[in-house]
Amino acid sequence: MQTESSSLFHLLDTLSPPECRALRKWLASPYHNQRADLKALFEVYETARRKNKTLPDKAALYGQLFPGEPYDDHRIRMAMSLLTKQTEAFLLYEMAQNDALETEIKKLTLYRTRNLPDHFQRQMSKVRQQYQAQPHRHPQWHWQGFEMEQENYLQQATERRTASLNVQATADRLDLAYLALKLRQTCAALSHQAVFKSEYDFGLLPVALAAVAEKDWADMPAFVVYYYCYLTLSQSDDLGHFQRFKAALLTHAHDFPAAEMRDLYLLAINVCIQRYNHGDRTYLEAEMELYQRGLAEKILFMGGYITRFTYRNVVTLGLTLRQFDETEAFVETYKNHLDPRHREANYAFNLARLKYERGAYPEALTLLQQSYDKDLLLNLAAKALLLKIYYDTDEDAALDSLLDAMSNFVRRKKELSYHRDNYLNLCKFVKKIRTLRVGEKAAVAALQKEVEDTPALAYKDWLLDKLRDM
C-alpha cells in the first residue's frame, strides 16, 4: 500500500507547469480550500521540484508547516491526504472543462432537475447543434448521443405524461452506443489476448456482430473501423480483412480523437509485426505505409514525442526491407523526437543495427557500448545484436559465453511474453548451427526446415541466411 506521501507526490509529479499554477489558484480559493497547511505543503513540493531538490522527510515537512509545534504524525498524514483529495478534485474539474460537449449535456440534467423547461429547451437546441458539429465519430460520440436523447426523454416524460415520447430515438441511440463500445472493447481484449495468451468470455459479442453485419453502417466510422479491426484481430491470417481495416484507418484518420486513432494504428501495426514473427512477409509494405502515414500526420506522437518502441520498430522494418539509406535518414531525423530520458541509448542502439547490416562491425560494437538502458527489450535486442557480431566475426569463446548468459537471462524474465520463446529459440538454433560442418547437406537441410517451421523465432531470416551459406 502506498503511503500518503508517495501517493501525493506521485500524483503531483504528473502535473505540467500550467497545471501547477492553476492548482495554486485553486488552493488559494476559499470556496475550495480554507486550510493554510495545504497551501504551504504544496509550495514546499513546488519549490523542491523547481529547484530539482529532494523533498524533505515527514518530520522536516512538519517543521515547515507547523513551526515550533511538537511532531504529530497523524496531523502531517492528514494534510497530505487532504492535499491529495484537493488535487484530485482539481484534475477532475480540468477534465470536465476539456470535454465541452459532455459539460453541455450535464447542463441538460441541471435544468431538468431544477424544473426549468424553457432553459432546458434552449440548452437542448444548443446541444444538438454542438453534437452534430463534433469533428469525431468514435464510439464515445455515439454514447453522448444516447445521453442527449435520454435527457430529452426524461424531460418529455415530466412535461407530457399522455403524449408520445422519444422512446424509439432513445432506444436507437442506446443500440448504436452499445454496439460501437462493444466492438471497441472486444478489439482491445483480442489485442491483449494475443500478447498475454489470456482467454476472455466475450459475452453478447455474437449478438452484437450479427446486428452490425445485417445493417449498412458504412457511413459510421466507428462501425467501419472497429468491425474490420475485429475481423483482422480474430482472423489475422486473412489479408483481405487487414486491407479493409487499413483502408478504413487511412480514410477515417480524422474521425477519431488523436489518442484513439493512435491506438488503432498500433493495433494494425502489431498485426503486421505478429504476422512477420510467424514467417509471413506479406504485411511488410503495409506496415511501412502505416508508419509513414502515422509519423507524417503525427498520429504516432504522444506528448510531442514518438516512443522508443516506434523508433525501434521503424528501424527494424527498414532494415528488413533493406532500405538502408532511408533508415539512416529516419534514425537521424527522428532522434530528437524521442523522449530525452531514452534518446541517446536508443539512438546508439539503432545506429549500431544499421552499422551491423552494412558490415561495419567495429563501429557497431562501439555504439552498443553507448546503448545501455533500463528497458528490458532494448537490453535483450542489444544482446542479440552482440550475438550476431560475435558469430559473424568468429569470436567463438565470447559467443559461447553470451549464448549461455542470454538463455539464462531470458528464462528469468517471465514478463517477456511471446518475446521469451523468440529469443530462447534464437539461442537454441545458433547452438545447433555451430555443431554443423560445411558439406553436411542433409543435416543443414533438416535444420533449415526446423527453423522454417518454428513460428516463435527472433531473427529467423538471419538464421536461414547462415544456413544457406553452409
VOGU-3710 file (C-alpha; in Angstrom, 3 decimals, decimal comma):
1> mqtessslfh> 0,000/0,000/0,000  1,288/3,452/-0,831  1,974/5,898/1,971  0,215/9,267/1,963  3,446/10,988/0,940  4,273/8,716/-2,004  0,678/8,776/-3,236  0,534/12,579/-3,070  3,923/13,308/-4,593  3,491/10,767/-7,403
11> lldtlsppec> 0,229/12,498/-8,301  1,785/15,965/-8,164  4,668/14,767/-10,347  2,204/14,271/-13,206  1,232/17,951/-13,291  2,523/20,214/-16,027  3,780/23,710/-15,094  0,483/25,339/-16,228  -1,450/22,808/-14,144  0,706/23,590/-11,109
21> ralrkwlasp> -0,060/27,298/-11,498  -3,763/26,548/-11,803  -3,720/24,270/-8,745  -2,089/27,061/-6,739  -5,061/29,311/-7,624  -7,462/26,511/-6,751  -5,918/26,112/-3,290  -5,994/29,889/-2,763  -9,765/29,989/-3,316  -11,714/29,876/-0,012
31> yhnqradlka> -14,507/28,019/-1,822  -12,216/25,039/-2,443  -9,775/25,232/0,429  -9,588/27,064/3,739  -6,543/25,314/5,175  -3,252/27,191/5,155  -1,249/23,987/5,731  -2,370/22,578/2,367  -1,188/25,676/0,541  2,107/25,561/2,434
41> lfevyetarr> 2,588/21,852/1,717  2,033/22,412/-1,991  4,581/25,265/-2,007  7,188/23,052/-0,335  6,680/20,474/-3,047  6,760/23,065/-5,856  9,947/24,661/-4,540  11,702/21,294/-4,371  10,614/20,370/-7,882  11,522/23,749/-9,358
51> knktlpdkaa> 15,000/23,613/-7,822  15,374/19,879/-8,541  15,938/19,120/-4,864  14,942/16,121/-2,773  11,724/16,519/-0,823  12,078/16,762/2,958  11,035/13,773/5,048  7,817/13,927/7,065  9,445/15,283/10,190  11,144/18,101/8,265
61> lygqlfpgep> 7,913/18,824/6,381  6,046/19,052/9,663  8,568/21,565/10,964  7,998/23,780/7,921  4,207/23,522/8,041  3,797/23,828/11,820  6,916/25,599/13,154  7,549/25,298/16,883  4,894/22,609/17,431  5,658/19,051/18,603
71> yddhrirmam> 5,606/16,455/15,840  2,211/14,836/15,224  2,345/12,070/12,632  -1,433/11,930/12,239  -1,572/15,658/11,523  1,028/15,580/8,737  -0,550/12,480/7,186  -3,944/14,187/7,290  -2,518/17,245/5,492  -1,068/15,015/2,788
81> slltkqteaf> -4,333/13,115/2,411  -6,375/16,320/2,111  -3,982/17,811/-0,444  -4,291/14,599/-2,465  -8,087/14,985/-2,458  -7,849/18,632/-3,471  -5,507/17,741/-6,329  -7,880/15,011/-7,484  -10,829/17,400/-7,366  -8,883/19,984/-9,356
91> llyemaqnda> -7,888/17,448/-12,028  -11,460/16,160/-12,340  -12,622/19,748/-12,836  -9,961/20,249/-15,502  -11,032/17,053/-17,269  -14,641/18,263/-17,327  -13,589/21,591/-18,822  -11,722/19,781/-21,581  -14,865/17,892/-22,681  -17,110/20,726/-23,795
101> leteikkltl> -19,930/18,566/-25,154  -20,141/16,434/-22,018  -20,354/19,617/-19,948  -23,214/20,902/-22,121  -25,054/17,586/-21,701  -24,665/17,876/-17,925  -26,398/21,263/-18,148  -29,444/19,439/-19,526  -29,521/17,427/-16,301  -29,126/20,645/-14,320
111> yrtrnlpdhf> -32,088/22,410/-15,971  -34,271/19,297/-15,921  -33,758/18,550/-12,241  -34,334/22,203/-11,306  -37,579/22,279/-13,264  -36,570/24,963/-15,771  -38,215/23,722/-19,007  -37,511/26,849/-21,066  -33,846/26,740/-20,127  -33,847/23,030/-20,930
121> qrqmskvrqq> -35,283/23,501/-24,434  -32,799/26,226/-25,300  -29,969/24,059/-23,993  -31,240/21,027/-25,924  -31,204/23,010/-29,155  -27,630/24,094/-28,398  -26,536/20,550/-27,524  -27,985/19,096/-30,725  -26,073/21,635/-32,788  -22,841/21,021/-30,906
131> yqaqphrhpq> -23,311/17,258/-31,130  -23,606/17,298/-34,913  -20,707/19,736/-35,190  -18,300/17,425/-33,351  -15,308/16,544/-35,559  -15,143/12,928/-34,353  -17,432/9,936/-34,905  -15,891/7,496/-32,436  -17,799/5,193/-30,037  -17,898/7,862/-27,310
141> whwqgfemeq> -19,730/10,183/-29,725  -22,490/7,600/-30,029  -22,662/7,302/-26,245  -23,036/11,056/-25,884  -25,846/10,894/-28,455  -27,630/8,446/-26,176  -27,046/10,663/-23,132  -28,543/13,610/-25,007  -31,599/11,628/-26,137  -32,058/10,134/-22,665
151> enylqqater> -32,178/13,597/-21,100  -34,753/14,649/-23,695  -36,856/11,591/-22,875  -36,750/12,287/-19,136  -37,747/15,903/-19,714  -40,627/14,920/-22,022  -41,848/12,338/-19,508  -42,092/15,114/-16,906  -43,853/17,621/-19,176  -46,164/15,423/-21,261
161> rtaslnvqat> -47,369/12,387/-19,390  -50,009/11,476/-22,008  -48,150/12,415/-25,205  -45,852/10,172/-27,225  -42,239/10,295/-26,158  -38,931/9,834/-27,993  -38,701/6,223/-26,840  -37,611/4,881/-30,226  -34,936/7,543/-30,723  -33,547/6,840/-27,255
171> adrldlayla> -33,516/3,086/-27,865  -31,804/3,517/-31,250  -29,131/5,735/-29,749  -28,517/3,195/-26,998  -28,127/0,394/-29,550  -25,585/2,381/-31,541  -23,643/3,316/-28,429  -23,576/-0,230/-27,066  -22,564/-1,830/-30,363  -19,790/0,687/-31,016
181> lklrqtcaal> -18,407/0,406/-27,492  -18,704/-3,387/-27,545  -16,698/-3,611/-30,762  -14,024/-1,290/-29,374  -13,702/-3,207/-26,121  -13,586/-6,529/-27,962  -10,734/-5,288/-30,150  -8,806/-4,192/-27,065  -9,392/-7,595/-25,446  -8,304/-9,512/-28,565
191> shqavfksey> -5,130/-7,450/-28,788  -4,350/-8,111/-25,127  -5,178/-11,797/-25,561  -2,714/-12,164/-28,436  0,153/-10,837/-26,332  -0,601/-12,303/-22,911  -2,245/-15,561/-24,025  -5,311/-14,853/-21,888  -8,801/-16,172/-22,538  -11,901/-13,981/-22,249
201> dfgllpvala> -15,639/-14,526/-22,281  -16,924/-12,075/-24,886  -20,492/-12,184/-23,619  -23,020/-10,806/-26,099  -20,464/-10,367/-28,871  -22,183/-12,834/-31,288  -25,418/-10,857/-30,972  -23,572/-7,580/-31,491  -21,733/-8,896/-34,566  -24,964/-10,153/-36,089
211> avaekdwadm> -26,570/-6,748/-35,537  -23,638/-4,929/-37,131  -23,444/-7,309/-40,081  -27,144/-7,075/-41,006  -27,236/-3,264/-41,378  -25,452/-0,881/-43,716  -23,480/1,416/-41,446  -20,804/2,305/-43,995  -21,255/5,990/-43,200  -20,483/5,456/-39,489
221> pafvvyyycy> -16,698/5,425/-38,968  -16,878/3,782/-35,530  -18,533/0,704/-37,001  -16,483/0,533/-40,212  -13,160/0,819/-38,403  -13,846/-1,382/-35,383  -15,741/-4,075/-37,324  -12,813/-4,594/-39,693  -10,443/-4,269/-36,758  -12,322/-7,118/-35,049
231> ltlsqsddlg> -12,206/-9,287/-38,182  -8,486/-8,596/-38,570  -7,647/-9,468/-34,958  -9,847/-12,556/-34,867  -8,708/-13,809/-38,316  -5,234/-12,333/-38,609  -4,158/-14,659/-41,428  -6,834/-13,208/-43,754  -5,102/-10,456/-45,718  -8,415/-9,179/-47,072
241> hfqrfkaall> -9,704/-8,262/-43,615  -6,468/-6,446/-42,834  -6,513/-4,496/-46,095  -10,069/-3,317/-45,402  -9,066/-2,359/-41,853  -6,052/-0,410/-43,118  -8,136/1,339/-45,768  -10,687/2,318/-43,115  -7,922/3,750/-40,930  -6,486/5,830/-43,744
251> thahdfpaae> -9,948/7,055/-44,737  -11,176/7,910/-41,241  -7,960/9,128/-39,605  -9,605/12,405/-38,572  -12,910/10,918/-37,388  -11,367/9,776/-34,091  -9,579/11,613/-31,261  -5,798/11,568/-31,593  -5,191/9,082/-28,761  -7,799/6,645/-30,050
261> mrdlyllain> -6,524/6,799/-33,638  -3,005/6,228/-32,357  -4,195/3,073/-30,566  -5,892/1,878/-33,763  -2,734/2,438/-35,808  -0,738/0,477/-33,253  -3,261/-2,374/-33,369  -2,847/-2,566/-37,151  0,947/-2,321/-36,921  1,079/-5,061/-34,279
271> vciqrynhgd> -0,868/-7,363/-36,584  1,841/-6,821/-39,212  4,606/-7,481/-36,686  2,968/-10,663/-35,406  2,458/-11,964/-38,940  6,121/-11,333/-39,718  7,157/-13,069/-36,495  5,232/-16,079/-37,783  7,157/-16,024/-41,061  4,705/-14,041/-43,195
281> rtyleaemel> 6,342/-11,138/-45,103  3,106/-10,175/-46,913  2,316/-7,365/-44,495  5,680/-5,551/-44,512  4,881/-2,921/-47,133  1,544/-2,168/-45,461  3,308/-1,805/-42,126  5,738/0,706/-43,598  2,837/2,669/-45,114  1,141/2,842/-41,706
291> yqrglaekil> 4,325/4,042/-40,033  4,995/6,659/-42,710  1,449/7,998/-42,552  1,361/7,850/-38,770  4,620/9,782/-38,432  3,865/12,320/-41,154  0,490/13,196/-39,607  1,851/12,868/-36,030  -0,718/10,183/-35,250  2,034/8,118/-33,629
301> fmggyitrft> 3,260/11,020/-31,491  2,366/11,201/-27,818  3,130/14,243/-25,710  5,245/15,652/-28,526  7,424/12,528/-28,813  7,421/9,186/-30,562  8,033/6,220/-28,277  11,308/4,350/-28,328  9,309/1,284/-29,432  8,029/3,075/-32,540
311> yrnvvtlglt> 11,556/4,313/-33,274  12,993/0,820/-32,931  10,214/-0,838/-34,942  10,604/1,539/-37,884  14,337/0,778/-37,973  13,604/-2,962/-37,825  11,213/-2,631/-40,721  13,593/-0,522/-42,785  16,432/-2,990/-42,272  14,176/-5,925/-43,105
321> lrqfdeteaf> 13,225/-4,219/-46,367  16,934/-3,409/-46,969  16,182/0,304/-47,189  19,472/1,382/-45,604  19,655/4,983/-46,784  16,030/5,657/-45,840  16,592/4,010/-42,458  19,664/6,114/-41,714  17,691/9,248/-42,596  14,947/8,145/-40,217
331> vetyknhldp> 17,390/7,407/-37,360  18,911/10,866/-37,648  15,695/12,803/-38,363  13,633/11,328/-35,558  16,350/11,148/-32,901  15,226/14,460/-31,425  11,610/13,293/-31,388  12,490/10,710/-28,725  11,919/11,339/-25,034  15,227/12,782/-23,721
341> rhreanyafn> 15,310/10,091/-21,000  15,752/7,362/-23,612  17,151/9,330/-26,529  20,869/8,597/-26,527  20,605/4,877/-25,709  18,026/4,205/-28,406  19,802/6,348/-30,974  23,085/4,496/-30,354  21,461/1,056/-30,451  19,535/1,631/-33,660
351> larlkyerga> 22,510/3,206/-35,390  24,533/0,159/-34,283  21,994/-2,083/-36,022  22,397/-0,132/-39,237  26,198/-0,285/-38,977  25,983/-4,058/-38,487  23,840/-4,517/-41,597  26,420/-2,536/-43,565  29,250/-4,706/-42,219  30,826/-2,004/-40,046
361> ypealtllqq> 31,291/-4,277/-37,024  33,800/-2,180/-35,004  31,529/0,867/-35,262  28,532/-1,255/-34,258  30,370/-2,566/-31,173  31,343/0,955/-30,125  27,752/2,145/-30,433  26,458/-0,853/-28,452  28,610/0,258/-25,519  26,612/3,523/-25,525
371> sydkdlllnl> 23,202/1,838/-25,648  22,709/0,764/-22,027  19,172/1,448/-20,817  16,800/0,043/-18,173  14,410/-1,026/-20,935  14,292/-4,839/-20,861  13,544/-5,300/-24,559  16,303/-2,904/-25,568  18,836/-4,804/-23,481  17,653/-8,091/-24,942
381> aakalllkiy> 17,874/-6,769/-28,507  21,362/-5,427/-27,791  22,433/-8,890/-26,611  21,040/-10,396/-29,806  22,963/-7,910/-31,938  26,128/-8,681/-29,997  25,450/-12,385/-30,634  25,269/-11,772/-34,395  28,500/-9,775/-34,388  30,347/-12,477/-32,436
391> ydtdedaald> 29,030/-15,142/-34,819  29,971/-13,220/-37,957  33,447/-12,379/-36,666  34,165/-15,938/-35,388  34,528/-14,866/-31,752  33,715/-18,398/-30,598  34,580/-18,140/-26,908  32,724/-14,857/-26,489  29,740/-16,279/-28,380  29,546/-19,402/-26,195
401> slldamsnfv> 29,583/-17,309/-23,052  26,971/-14,924/-24,420  24,594/-17,716/-25,511  24,565/-19,231/-22,024  24,146/-15,860/-20,321  21,424/-14,776/-22,730  19,420/-18,004/-22,334  19,533/-17,714/-18,548  18,558/-14,047/-18,734  15,502/-14,768/-20,901
411> rrkkelsyhr> 14,337/-17,681/-18,743  14,377/-15,472/-15,648  12,234/-12,771/-17,284  8,728/-14,269/-17,279  7,244/-10,902/-18,273  8,731/-11,158/-21,767  5,588/-12,924/-23,022  5,954/-14,143/-26,635  9,389/-12,481/-26,872  10,622/-15,146/-24,468
421> dnylnlckfv> 10,159/-18,044/-26,914  11,501/-15,945/-29,800  14,845/-15,376/-28,097  15,184/-18,793/-26,460  14,710/-20,376/-29,873  17,289/-17,997/-31,337  19,881/-19,178/-28,816  18,934/-22,807/-29,377  19,335/-22,636/-33,143  22,613/-20,711/-33,028
431> kkirtlrvge> 23,999/-23,501/-30,862  22,721/-26,117/-33,308  24,185/-24,317/-36,331  27,580/-24,244/-34,668  27,584/-28,054/-34,375  27,223/-28,425/-38,156  30,104/-28,804/-40,540  30,430/-27,414/-44,039  29,248/-30,008/-46,537  26,770/-31,787/-44,214
441> kaavaalqke> 23,963/-31,077/-46,650  21,365/-33,412/-45,133  21,895/-32,064/-41,624  21,831/-28,477/-42,881  18,598/-29,101/-44,815  16,958/-30,724/-41,773  17,907/-27,822/-39,534  16,766/-25,327/-42,142  13,330/-26,946/-42,206  13,185/-26,919/-38,409
451> vedtpalayk> 13,962/-23,190/-38,393  11,342/-22,505/-41,055  8,703/-24,477/-39,145  9,316/-22,712/-35,821  6,746/-19,905/-35,533  8,213/-18,109/-32,488  11,751/-17,287/-33,535  13,625/-13,993/-33,487  15,928/-13,211/-36,418  14,655/-16,166/-38,457
461> dwlldklrdm> 15,839/-14,637/-41,738  19,345/-14,166/-40,320  19,461/-17,801/-39,211  18,289/-19,032/-42,606  20,936/-16,901/-44,308  23,623/-18,543/-42,159  22,317/-21,997/-43,063  22,249/-21,185/-46,761  25,885/-20,104/-46,523  26,988/-23,534/-45,221
//
